[in-house]
Amino acid sequence: MNWEEIRQQYPHRWLVLEGFGTYADGAKWIVPRLEVIAVFDDDWKPVWDMYKKLHHEDKWRDYYFLHTDRKIKAVKVIQKSVKWRNDTG
């Protein structure tokens, strides 16, 4: 699924996701396909805990945690850190 499809299916939720086919395009990471691993309500803490656990178990997989209220275009890479780019730039 892409991010807009996920946002429509899971409105106002925190999600743990896995990205597939991720590639770099200049200073942005493009994630063409996402799979929802877990869905949470308002509290971000359990989302973060699950993300850390999954990442610790397999650092080579592309895991993300996001809230579906965010409108994401791409993941922007800034000096070895990752920042999600929203509609405002």
PyRosetta script that sets phi, psi and omega in degrees:
from pyrosetta import init, pose_from_sequence

init()
pose = pose_from_sequence("MNWEEIRQQYPHRWLVLEGFGTYADGAKWIVPRLEVIAVFDDDWKPVWDMYKKLHHEDKWRDYYFLHTDRKIKAVKVIQKSVKWRNDTG")
pose.set_psi(1, 153.9)
pose.set_omega(1, 172.7)
pose.set_phi(2, -96.7)
pose.set_psi(2, 173.3)
pose.set_omega(2, -173.0)
pose.set_phi(3, -63.4)
pose.set_psi(3, -39.2)
pose.set_omega(3, -179.8)
pose.set_phi(4, -65.8)
pose.set_psi(4, -38.7)
pose.set_omega(4, 176.6)
pose.set_phi(5, -64.1)
pose.set_psi(5, -41.3)
pose.set_omega(5, 178.9)
pose.set_phi(6, -64.7)
pose.set_psi(6, -43.5)
pose.set_omega(6, 179.5)
pose.set_phi(7, -59.6)
pose.set_psi(7, -38.6)
pose.set_omega(7, 179.5)
pose.set_phi(8, -70.8)
pose.set_psi(8, -38.5)
pose.set_omega(8, -177.9)
pose.set_phi(9, -76.3)
pose.set_psi(9, -30.4)
pose.set_omega(9, -177.0)
pose.set_phi(10, -126.7)
pose.set_psi(10, 65.8)
pose.set_omega(10, -177.1)
pose.set_phi(11, -67.5)
pose.set_psi(11, 141.7)
pose.set_omega(11, 174.0)
pose.set_phi(12, 57.2)
pose.set_psi(12, 43.8)
pose.set_omega(12, -178.7)
pose.set_phi(13, -131.8)
pose.set_psi(13, 152.9)
pose.set_omega(13, 168.6)
pose.set_phi(14, -87.9)
pose.set_psi(14, 139.3)
pose.set_omega(14, -178.8)
pose.set_phi(15, -132.2)
pose.set_psi(15, 147.7)
pose.set_omega(15, 164.6)
pose.set_phi(16, -105.0)
pose.set_psi(16, 128.5)
pose.set_omega(16, -173.7)
pose.set_phi(17, -127.3)
pose.set_psi(17, 157.2)
pose.set_omega(17, 170.0)
pose.set_phi(18, -120.4)
pose.set_psi(18, 133.4)
pose.set_omega(18, 179.9)
pose.set_phi(19, -96.8)
pose.set_psi(19, 145.0)
pose.set_omega(19, 179.3)
pose.set_phi(20, -129.6)
pose.set_psi(20, 141.7)
pose.set_omega(20, 179.2)
pose.set_phi(21, 73.6)
pose.set_psi(21, 21.9)
pose.set_omega(21, -177.4)
pose.set_phi(22, -64.9)
pose.set_psi(22, 135.6)
pose.set_omega(22, 178.2)
pose.set_phi(23, -147.1)
pose.set_psi(23, 158.5)
pose.set_omega(23, 179.6)
pose.set_phi(24, -90.5)
pose.set_psi(24, 140.0)
pose.set_omega(24, 174.7)
pose.set_phi(25, -133.4)
pose.set_psi(25, 90.5)
pose.set_omega(25, -174.4)
pose.set_phi(26, 67.8)
pose.set_psi(26, -123.2)
pose.set_omega(26, -178.4)
pose.set_phi(27, -95.8)
pose.set_psi(27, 15.7)
pose.set_omega(27, -179.3)
pose.set_phi(28, -122.1)
pose.set_psi(28, 146.8)
pose.set_omega(28, 169.6)
pose.set_phi(29, -98.1)
pose.set_psi(29, 131.0)
pose.set_omega(29, 177.7)
pose.set_phi(30, -106.2)
pose.set_psi(30, 128.1)
pose.set_omega(30, -179.6)
pose.set_phi(31, -118.8)
pose.set_psi(31, 93.6)
pose.set_omega(31, -173.6)
pose.set_phi(32, -69.1)
pose.set_psi(32, -28.8)
pose.set_omega(32, -177.5)
pose.set_phi(33, -138.1)
pose.set_psi(33, 134.5)
pose.set_omega(33, 178.9)
pose.set_phi(34, -122.7)
pose.set_psi(34, 145.4)
pose.set_omega(34, 174.3)
pose.set_phi(35, -120.8)
pose.set_psi(35, 130.4)
pose.set_omega(35, 178.7)
pose.set_phi(36, -78.3)
pose.set_psi(36, 124.3)
pose.set_omega(36, 179.1)
pose.set_phi(37, -97.0)
pose.set_psi(37, -41.0)
pose.set_omega(37, -178.9)
pose.set_phi(38, -151.9)
pose.set_psi(38, 151.2)
pose.set_omega(38, -178.8)
pose.set_phi(39, -123.1)
pose.set_psi(39, 134.3)
pose.set_omega(39, -179.5)
pose.set_phi(40, -131.2)
pose.set_psi(40, 160.1)
pose.set_omega(40, 177.3)
pose.set_phi(41, -82.7)
pose.set_psi(41, -130.1)
pose.set_omega(41, -169.0)
pose.set_phi(42, -78.0)
pose.set_psi(42, -28.2)
pose.set_omega(42, -173.1)
pose.set_phi(43, -82.7)
pose.set_psi(43, 121.5)
pose.set_omega(43, -177.9)
pose.set_phi(44, -78.9)
pose.set_psi(44, -20.1)
pose.set_omega(44, -174.4)
pose.set_phi(45, -59.1)
pose.set_psi(45, -48.0)
pose.set_omega(45, 178.4)
pose.set_phi(46, -64.7)
pose.set_psi(46, -28.7)
pose.set_omega(46, 177.3)
pose.set_phi(47, -65.6)
pose.set_psi(47, -48.5)
pose.set_omega(47, 179.2)
pose.set_phi(48, -60.7)
pose.set_psi(48, -42.6)
pose.set_omega(48, 179.6)
pose.set_phi(49, -61.6)
pose.set_psi(49, -43.2)
pose.set_omega(49, 179.2)
pose.set_phi(50, -66.9)
pose.set_psi(50, -42.3)
pose.set_omega(50, 177.6)
pose.set_phi(51, -57.3)
pose.set_psi(51, -48.6)
pose.set_omega(51, -179.6)
pose.set_phi(52, -60.6)
pose.set_psi(52, -42.4)
pose.set_omega(52, 179.6)
pose.set_phi(53, -62.0)
pose.set_psi(53, -48.8)
pose.set_omega(53, -179.8)
pose.set_phi(54, -62.6)
pose.set_psi(54, -44.5)
pose.set_omega(54, -179.9)
pose.set_phi(55, -63.7)
pose.set_psi(55, -38.6)
pose.set_omega(55, 178.5)
pose.set_phi(56, -64.8)
pose.set_psi(56, -38.2)
pose.set_omega(56, -179.0)
pose.set_phi(57, -70.4)
pose.set_psi(57, -33.9)
pose.set_omega(57, -178.2)
pose.set_phi(58, -152.9)
pose.set_psi(58, 92.6)
pose.set_omega(58, -176.8)
pose.set_phi(59, -70.2)
pose.set_psi(59, -12.3)
pose.set_omega(59, -177.1)
pose.set_phi(60, -87.3)
pose.set_psi(60, -8.3)
pose.set_omega(60, 178.7)
pose.set_phi(61, -93.0)
pose.set_psi(61, 150.5)
pose.set_omega(61, -177.4)
pose.set_phi(62, -91.8)
pose.set_psi(62, 93.3)
pose.set_omega(62, 177.9)
pose.set_phi(63, -100.2)
pose.set_psi(63, 146.8)
pose.set_omega(63, 178.4)
pose.set_phi(64, -139.4)
pose.set_psi(64, 155.2)
pose.set_omega(64, 168.6)
pose.set_phi(65, -132.4)
pose.set_psi(65, 130.3)
pose.set_omega(65, -174.5)
pose.set_phi(66, -147.5)
pose.set_psi(66, 157.7)
pose.set_omega(66, 172.2)
pose.set_phi(67, -100.6)
pose.set_psi(67, 137.7)
pose.set_omega(67, -174.5)
pose.set_phi(68, -72.9)
pose.set_psi(68, -5.3)
pose.set_omega(68, 173.4)
pose.set_phi(69, -74.6)
pose.set_psi(69, -14.2)
pose.set_omega(69, -179.8)
pose.set_phi(70, -82.4)
pose.set_psi(70, 134.2)
pose.set_omega(70, 175.0)
pose.set_phi(71, -97.9)
pose.set_psi(71, 108.3)
pose.set_omega(71, -173.7)
pose.set_phi(72, -105.6)
pose.set_psi(72, 133.5)
pose.set_omega(72, 172.6)
pose.set_phi(73, -99.8)
pose.set_psi(73, -46.5)
pose.set_omega(73, -176.9)
pose.set_phi(74, -160.3)
pose.set_psi(74, 167.0)
pose.set_omega(74, 173.1)
pose.set_phi(75, -96.5)
pose.set_psi(75, 123.3)
pose.set_omega(75, -177.8)
pose.set_phi(76, -100.2)
pose.set_psi(76, 130.0)
pose.set_omega(76, -179.4)
pose.set_phi(77, -96.8)
pose.set_psi(77, 125.2)
pose.set_omega(77, -179.4)
pose.set_phi(78, -129.4)
pose.set_psi(78, 111.5)
pose.set_omega(78, 175.1)
pose.set_phi(79, 44.7)
pose.set_psi(79, 61.9)
pose.set_omega(79, 176.7)
pose.set_phi(80, 69.7)
pose.set_psi(80, 1.5)
pose.set_omega(80, 176.2)
pose.set_phi(81, -115.5)
pose.set_psi(81, 160.0)
pose.set_omega(81, -177.8)
pose.set_phi(82, -112.3)
pose.set_psi(82, 136.0)
pose.set_omega(82, 179.7)
pose.set_phi(83, -135.1)
pose.set_psi(83, 134.6)
pose.set_omega(83, 177.7)
pose.set_phi(84, -78.8)
pose.set_psi(84, 132.8)
pose.set_omega(84, 179.2)
pose.set_phi(85, -95.5)
pose.set_psi(85, 126.7)
pose.set_omega(85, -179.6)
pose.set_phi(86, -103.1)
pose.set_psi(86, -174.3)
pose.set_omega(86, -175.5)
pose.set_phi(87, -63.0)
pose.set_psi(87, -21.3)
pose.set_omega(87, -179.4)
pose.set_phi(88, -85.0)
pose.set_psi(88, -3.0)
pose.set_omega(88, 176.9)
pose.set_phi(89, 107.7)
pose.dump_pdb("model.pdb")
